[in-house]
Amino acid sequence: MSVLDRLTALVSPAAALRLAGVLVAEGKPPRRIFPLYARAARAKLPEAEYRVGRCYLEGAGVPLSRQEGVRWLERAAGQGYLEAQALLAALYIHGLGSRPGADVPPGARPASRLFASNATNDPDFVTASRWARMAAEGGSADGQAVLAYILTSGPEAMRDLDQAHRWYERSADAGCPQGMLGYALSLARDAKDDAAHRKVADYMSRAAEAELPTALYLMGVLHDRGVGVARDVATAAQLYRRAAEKGNRSGQARWGLMLMEGRGVDANPDEGESWLRRAALGGDPEAAALVGDLYAKGGRLPPNYAEAALWFRRAADAGHRASARALGLLYLTGAGVPPDPEEAARWFRISGEAGDRQAQADLANLVLKGVGGADDLLRTRQWFEQAAAAGDLVAAFNYGVCLAQGVGVLRDEKRAAYWLRRAADGVVNAQYWYGRVLAEGRGVERDPEEARAWIARAADNGMLDAQAALAEMMLNGTGGARDHPAALALFEKAAAKGHVGSMFAAGAMCGGGHDVPTDRVSAQRWFQAAAERGHALAQMMLGRYLARGLAGERDPEKARHWLRLALAQGQTEAAGDLAGLAQSQPQPQQPQQQPVAPATPSQVVGL
């Protein structure tokens, strides 16, 4: 740079602007460059005004001041300077056009912030649209991308997807990376065949080559799924990594998950969890949900439900409905948090209102137990009614239950039977419920044979309550032939899987009085299994067996223990057994000769 150049810059604003450009190219510090921009800007040169505005926004050679930056940009934009107009539009979209105290990252093209950040604080789309349209119509590719973004994602009244598509196309054809990204996304909305998907991938790839974080992430998704490109999980992983390193939260979450699972890259669970955490802390609800799942499921270490609850709450607060339900389940069971049915209902309510069908059913179950308020009764019934009318068979079942039990609506057994019948074609629980409705004649004409057929279908599908109910029908000859051996086999099948009522019923059948061999050892074993799970009748029968040695083992102390438990649960007949124990004297027992009050399996299921 000659002395003459410096002297000329002192008297000529245009020369000062040119000299500033030379110093920028030479990598000189901003403190030497800003005075030259300021001198030219005071002469109202629009490019200089734009450069001064950028310096204030970036704190380059001058204290950072968004207010001053916007003021100078508006002076340049008012003179038709396209880059200033485009940048102003981007600032106003993000609520940065009129308030001091925030800055725009240095470097990058004006529209890049639109595709690199999700932050929006009181955006002014009206002002943004005015500046963006001026820039776009003036030929600014960045302005065209910004205007297309507004037409795509602005307030509903301002949206025009067809016009946005045209502006994105013009921006992309002019070589703007943000325009290429936006055009690819616009094309993707209507892509139906391979050729259309390839075109989407082509523009997305060109945007990714410009290192746009969102484009890198989405290009990773295309390679991961084989859409518009050959499926290549290893390439997808590397694209996710590049997006993650540039701060894209979705990229961080996907890269973390790839590392966790060892997909397309060597597994590294520790690093994977670190990336998931980073995405979660950055506000990605899906990543927070994944971290919550990691802690809830455990792995190398036992589950940490307290930590899981923290991450599920973070995700739920961000609107992640599955995490809201997961948090509700933790409060329901007291895992990692104090048990609190009302708090569980609150999170089920949030998840259900967001459309999670299982959370809606969870809330309904709590409502049936008296948890929640009157609004919940109405809310759950409305959810199920709307979904049932739309053809959802699970919702049809739940709506039928609401009608049968008067949840949020007057009890209507006839309508309940109608919806249960509709749901029974595809829902196992509905098959059982509809069978019960037919067996009892509630809302329909009583039909034991049809009832037995529906309950048998549910039993064949593995429903334990249905297996117990079918066994009782076989025992009593309800709706078909009596078949005690088959009944016992079904009771034992359900009992082996934890059905407490069937444990008692199997014990009662083995104890004698039925068309199966008497086997009091097995009877006592089943009574004990049910008694240990709180079944009052089983506790009384076990007490009698132990008091009298009916299965060969006499133990008065244990007998008293079980009889007292049965009595505490309302089995008043146990009082006579306890009195008999108190009066009895030790003497040799003859188990096969001891009388015992019969136990009836049908006392359990209640058909």
N, C-alpha and C positions, 0 to 999 in steps of 0.2 A: 504494500500500500504506500503510495507516494505522499510526500508532504502536500503536493498540490491537491490530491484527493481530500485530504483532511481539511485543508483551507476552504476548498469548494463546499464541503459539507457544512461549514459554519454559516455560509451565506445562502445556500440553496437547499430547501427542504427536500427536493427530489434527490439531490446528491447525497443528503444525509441518509435517506432511505436506502439508496443503492449501497452506500458504505456499510450500513448496518447489515445488509445481506451478505456482503463480502466477509464481514467479521463473523457472522453466523457460520458461513461455510468454512472458515478457518478454525472454528471451535473456540472462539474467544469467549470469555466469561460474560454472562448477561449484564453485569454491572457496567460494562463498557458499551454495550449495545443499546440498552434502554434509552439513554439520553438522546441518541440519534433518532430512535423511533419517536420519542416525545417531541423533538424539534420538528420533525416532519408532520406529526399528528396535529400540532398546534397550527400548522398551515392548512389543515383540513384535507390532507391527502388520505383518501379512504383506506388504502392498504396500511398506511402507518397507524391510523386509528384502530384498525383491526389488530395489528401487531401489539399496540399498547394494551388493548383489551386483553389479549392472550397473556401478555406479561403479568398483568394484575391477577388474572385468574389462576396462573401457575406460580405466582410469587417469584418470577424470574427477573432478577435485577431490581426488584421493587417489592415492598411488603405486600403480601397477598391481600387482595380486597375484591371480593366478588362484586360488590356494589359498583366499584370503579370500573371493574372489567366489563360488566354489563353496560354501563354508561357509554364507554368508548366503543363497544361493539355496536350499540344502537346508532351511534353517530356514523359509523362506517356503513352499517346496513341501510341507514336512511339515504345514503348516497349510492345505493345499489351494489354494494360490494357483496358478492354472492357468498363467499366463505363466511362472512360475518352473519349474514342472514341464516345460513344453515346452522351455524353454531348456536346462534340465539334460539332458534327453534328447538334444538336439542336441550338447551338449558331450561327453557320454559316447560318442556315436557317433564323434566325431572324436578320441577319446583325450584329451580336455581336461578330463575330469571329476575327475581325482584327482591330477594331477601339476602342480607349479608350473612356471612358466617359459614359458607360452604364453598368448596372449590371443585374444579374439574381436574382429573389427573392430567399431568403434562403429556405432550406428545399425542399420538393417535389422531385419527381423522374425526371430524366433528360428530358424525353420527355413530361412532363406535360405541359410545356409552349406552346407546339404546339396546345394543345386543350383548353387552357385557355386564349389565347390572339389572337387578329386579327392583331396585329402590325407586319408589315414587312418593314424594312428599308434596301434597297439594299441587299437582301439576296444573298448568294453565294451558290447556289444549287450544283455546281460542287464539291466544297470542302466538302460540307455537305454530299453529296452522297458518296464520297470516304470514309469518316470516318464512316458513318452509315453502309455501306456495310461491312466494316471490322468488326464492332461490331456485326452486324446481323449474318454474317457467323461464327463468333466466338461463337455464342450462346447467345448473350445479348438480352433479351426480349425487353428491352427499345430500343436498337439499331434496332431491327426488326420493332418496331412500327414507329421509326423515318424514316427508309428506306421506309416503306410502305407509309408513309405520303408523302415523296418526289415523289414516283412513282405515287401517286394519285393526288397531288396538285402542284407539281413542274412545271417547264417549259414544254410546250407541247412536246418538243422533248425528254424529259426524262420520260414521263408518260408511264406506263404499268399497266393497271388496273388488269389484270389477275395475274401478278407477285405480285402486291401490295396486292391482296386478299390473296395469299398464305402466304406472310410475316405477314400480320395481323393475320391470323389464327394461325400461329406458336407462335406469341407473346401472343395472347389471351390464347392459351392452356398452355403457360408457366406462366400464372397468372398475366400478366402485364395489369393494368387497362386501360392504353392508347391503348394497343392492342385490348382489349375487345371493347372499344368504336369504334375504327377504323374498327374492324371486323363487328360489328353491322351495321355501316354505309355502309360498302361494301356489306353486305348481303341485306340490304334494297334496293339497286339499282335494284336487280332482284327479289325481293319478290313479288310473284303473288298470293299466296294462304294463308290460315289461318296458316298452318303449318310453312311456311316460315316467316310469320309475328311473330309467337310465338318465333321462333328461334332468330329473331332480338331483340325482347323484352327481351329474356333471357340474351343475352350478354349485352344489354344496361343496364339491371337491375344490373348485376354484376359490370359494370363500375360505375353505380350510387352508389352502396354500398361502393365504394372506395372514394366517395364524390367528384368525378370529376364534376365541375360545368356544363360543357356542357352535360354530361351524365344525370345529374339531370334534366336539362331543357328538353332534348329530351325525357326522360322517362315521364316527365310531359305531353308532347305533345301526347305520345302514350296513356296515361290514359285519356287525354282530348278527344281524338278522338276514343278511344276504338279499337286501332290497336294492335293486338297481345296480348292484355290483356283486361279484362272486363272494359268497360267505367266507370270511377269513377272520377267525376269532383272534388270532395273534395280532393282526393289523388293527382290529378293533381295540384290543387292549392298549396298544401303543398310542392310538388316537385318544383314548380315554386318559392315558397318562399325560399327554401333552396338554389336553384341556384342563386336567386337574392342576398341573403345575402353573397354569395361567390363572388359576383361581375360580374356574367354573365349578360350581357346587355339584351339579349333576355329574360332571366328569369325575370329580373327587369321589362321589359315592360309587359310581360304576367301577372306577379303577380300584377302589378299596375292596369292592365285592369280588372283582377278578382275582385280586391277590389272595383274598380269603379262600376262594374256591379253587385257585390254581387253574383258571380258565385262560388259555392263551398266553400264560406266563407262569413261571415257577411259583408255587404257592409260598406265601409269606404272610401268615395270619397276623403277626404282630404289626407289620407295616400296613397290612390291609385295614386292620382296626383303626390304626392311626389316621388313615385317609378318611375312613367313615366318620370318625370323630370330628375331623376337620370340617367335613361337609356339614355334619350335624350342627356344630357350633356356629357355622356360617349361616345357618337358617334353613338347611335342606331337611324338610320333615321326613322324607323317605329314608334318608341316612340315619336320622335320629331313631326312627322306627327299627331299622336294621340293628343299630347298636343295642337298643332295648331288647330285641330278640336274642342277640348274642348273650347278654347277661341273663335273660330269663331261661334260656336253654342250657347254659353252661357249656362246658367242653373239657378242656384240660383241667379246669377248676369247677367246683360245684356252682350251681346257679346262684346269682346274687340278685335277689328280687328287689332289694332296696335300690340298687343302682339301676336296675331295669325300669323301675317306676319313675326315676328321674328322667330317663331318656324318653319313655313313653309319654310323660307329661309334656316334655319339650315338643315332641312331634304332634301330640294332640292339641296343644295350644296353637300350633300352626295349621290346624285343620285336618290332620291325618286321622281319618275316621277309624281305621283299624286299630291305631294306637289308643284312641279314646276307649274303644271296647276293651283292649288289653288292660288298660289302666283300671277300668271298671271291674274286670275279673280279679285283679290283684286286691282291690278293696273288698270285693265280695268274699274272697278266701282269706284275706289277712296275710297275704304273701308280700313281705317287704314293706308293708304299710299297715297301720292299725285296721282291723276289720271294721267296715263301716258300710252297711247296706245302703244307706241314703246317699253316700258319696258314690258308691257303685252305680246306683240308679241315675245319678247326675251324669256320669260319664257315658252310661248306656244311652241316656237321653240325647246327649250331644252327638254320639256316633249314629244313633238311629235317625236323628233329624238330618244327618248328612247322607243318609241312604243305606247304611249298613243293616242288612236284613237280620243278621244274627243278633246284632245289638238290640234291634227292635223286639226280637223274641226274648232276649235276656231281660229286657225291661219288663215285658209282659209277665214273665215268670215271677219277677219281684213284686209286681203289682198284685198278682194273685196271692202273694204271701202277705199283703198289707203294707208293702213298702211303697213310698211315693205318694203323690197327691191325687186329687180328683182329676186334675188335668192329664195326668199320666194314663188314667183309665181311658179317657176319651182319645188321647193321642195314639196309644197303641192300637186301639180298635180302628181308628181312621187309617193308620198305616196299613194294617192288614186288609181292610176292606178295599182300599184303592188298589193295592197290589193284587189282591185276589181277583178283582174285576178285570185287571189287565192280563189275567191268565197265569199268575204265579201260584203253583199248587201248594208250595210251602205256606205262602200267605193265606191261601184258601183254608188250609188246615188250622192255622192260628186264628183266623177270623171265625171259623166254626167253633173253636174252643171259647172265644170271647162271647159268642152268642149262647153257647151252652151254659156258661158260668156267669153271664151278665156282667162282663168286663167292659165298661164304657158304653154299654147299651143295655136295653131291657132284655132279660133272658127270653130267648125265642128258640125253643127246642126244634121246631119244625124247620126253621131256616138253618139252624146249626146242623141238622142232619143233611140238609141239601148241600152245604159247603163241605162237610166232611166226606160226603159221597164223591163230590168232584175231586177232592184232594186225594182220595183213596186210590185213584188210578196210578198215582206216582209217588205217594208219600207213605212210608211204612207206618208211622205213628197214626196217620189218618185211617189206615186199614184197621188197626186195632180199635181206635175210637169208634169208627163206624160200626164195627162188629159189636162193640158194647152197646151202642145206641139201638141196634137191631135186637140184641138179646134182651134189653130192658124195655123196649117199646117206647123210647123217648123221642117224640116228634115224628115217629113213623110207626107203622103197624108192627107189632112184635113178630119176629121171624127168626126163631132159634137156629134153623138150618142154615139160612143165609149168614147169620151172625157167626156161626162156627166156621163157615167157609172163609169169611174175611179175616177172622182172627187167625185161622190156619195160615193164610197168606203172610200175615205179619210175622207169625212164628217161624215160618220157613225162611223169612228174610232176617232172622236172627234177633228179633225183639224179645227180650227176656219176659216182660210183662205179658206179651202175647203167648209165649210158650207156657207160662204159668196158667193163664186163663184157658188156653186150649186143653191143658192137662186136667183142669177142673171140670171142663165140659165132658171130657172123656170119662172122668171119674163118676160124674153124676148122670151120664147119658143125655146131656142137654144138646139138642140139635143133631143128634146122631147116636150111634151105638155106644154102649158102655165098653170101655177097654182099659181095665185097671193096669195091666202091665205097660201099655203104651203111655198111660198117664204118669206112672211112676218114672218111666224113662225120661219123659219130658221135664218132670219136676227135678229130677237129678241133673239133667242137662243144664237147666236154668240155674240150679243151686250151685253147680260147679263153677259158674261164671259170676257168682256173687249175689244172686237173687235171694234175699233173706226169706221172703214168704215161701219160696219153693223149698228152701232148706227145712222149714217147719213142716211143710206138706209132705216132703219125702220122709221125714221122721215119723209123721203120723201114719203114713201108709205102711212103713216097715214095722210099726209097732203092733200091727195085727188088726183084724176085722175087715180086711179087704182081700180082693182076689189076687193077692200076691203072697209069696212066702213070708211068714213072720220072721223078722230079723232085728231083735232088740238091740244088738250091738250097733248095727247101722243106724237104728232109730236114735239111740243115745248120741251117736256121733253127729247126726244131722241136727238134733235138738241143741247140742252144745254149740255147733257152728252158728245157729240162728240166735241162741241166747247171748253169745258173746258180742253179737251185733245189735243187741238191745230189743229183741223180739220178746214181748212179755209172755205170750202163751208158751213159747219155747223155754223160757226161763222157768215157768211153773212145771212144765213136763220134765225138764232136766232135773229139777228139784225132787220130783216124785221118783224118778228113776234112781237117783242117788240115795234117796231116803230108804227105798225098799230093795235096792240091789237088783232091779229088774233086768239089768244087762250084765249082772255078775259082779258089779262093783258097788259096795255100799259105803257111803261117806256122809254121815249125818251133818258134819260141819259144812261141807260144800253144799249139801242139800239146803240147809238153813240159808246160806248166802243167796242161792238162786231163788228160793221161795220168797225171801224178803224183797229182792229186786222186783219180782213179779208182782208182789203185793203193792209195792210203792208205785207201780204203773197201773194200778187199778184192778188187778186180777184177784178179786176178793176170795175166790175159792182157795187161794194159797194159804189163807189164814187157817183153814181147817187142817191142812197138811202140816203147818208149823205147830199147831196145837198137838197134833198126833205125835210129832217128833219129840215135843217136850215131855209127853207122858210115857213114851216108849222106853223099854229097857233093852239093852243089848241082848240078842238071842240069835241063834242060827237062822239064816234066811233060806227060803225055798223060792227063788225068783219066779219060776214058772207058775207058782200057785198064787202069786200076789195079785190082787185085783188092782186095776188102775182105771181112772176115768178116761174114757176114750178121747183122743184128739182127732178133730175133723179137719181134713185138709181144706175144705171149702170155707173155713173160718178166715182164711187168709185172703183169697182172691176176691170173693164176694160177688160172683156172678149169680 
